[in-house]
Amino acid sequence: MTTSTGRVRYESKDRIARLTINRPEKLNALDRLTVEELDHAVAAAGRDPEVGVLILTGAGEKAFVAGADINELASQSPVEGAAYARAGQAVLSRLETLGKPSIAAINGYALGGGLELALACTLRVAAETARLGQPETTLGIIPGYGGTQRLSRLVGRGRAFELILTGEPIDAQEAYRIGLVNRVAPAADLPAVAEALARTLLARGPLALRYAMQAVHEGLDMNLAEGLSLEAALFGLTCATEDMHEGTRAFVDKRKPAFRGR
């Protein structure tokens, strides 16, 4: 299935939903309508039982998402700015907690809101030509779509401070070195690398993926004892699934498991 709402293209095929931010003339900048359409596309992928993994990317060769729409930002009052940030945060939080893994295929600039979108994805693969950063302080503002929170959790406080306070972008290899992206590939190979990673995830138990992501997300806000308790409870849930019995039988039988998400 392929649909387009103008700013976001949505394609679902072979259990992979591909969401493409489609404003190449604006370097795929996130304005309000784009964020709303992204939310609809994420929701559609979440509802579709045939979708197991999402891949998000940007149209064109220059940008994944080069940030927010500056013209729109410039007119915000304090009240409007706070509402603007909360609305974007809600969309990215829904993506992050969808229960299905998502992969950001960073094909170019991932700046500001673009990097924040990538941070809300489960995994990130970047083209060698990609540039990533949080340049908001150069505009006299701060990241508002979760960058101050997710970036520090991913790369540590010191590197997050450096990226956010200087506003200076880094290249893909440096992003890989500090753990900001999981893999780097030649630009021409990026779609294939992202798809291969998606195929790897599709071969795993979908309920196991969901519970593992839940354990990590929720455990980050707990102390170790609470996190271990959550892990044990979710492990117990997986033991009650058909997928667990299929996976263990397949291992004993030396065959590939046929998971059904039950």
Salt bridges, closest charged atoms under 4 A:
ASP14 OD2 - ARG199 NH2 3.85
ASP31 OD2 - ARG7 NH2 3.12
ASP31 OD2 - ARG23 NH1 3.55
ASP39 OD2 - ARG94 NH2 2.81
ASP69 OD2 - ARG23 NH1 3.70
GLU96 OE1 - ARG150 NH2 2.97
GLU162 OE1 - ARG159 NE 3.12
GLU174 OE2 - ARG159 NH2 3.08
GLU174 OE1 - ARG177 NE 2.91
GLU195 OE1 - ARG18 NH2 2.81
GLU195 OE2 - ARG199 NH2 3.23
ASP221 OD1 - ARG153 NH2 3.54
GLU242 OE1 - ARG262 NE 3.62
GLU246 OE1 - ARG249 NH2 3.77
GLU246 OE2 - ARG255 NH1 2.65
ASP253 OD2 - ARG255 NE 3.55
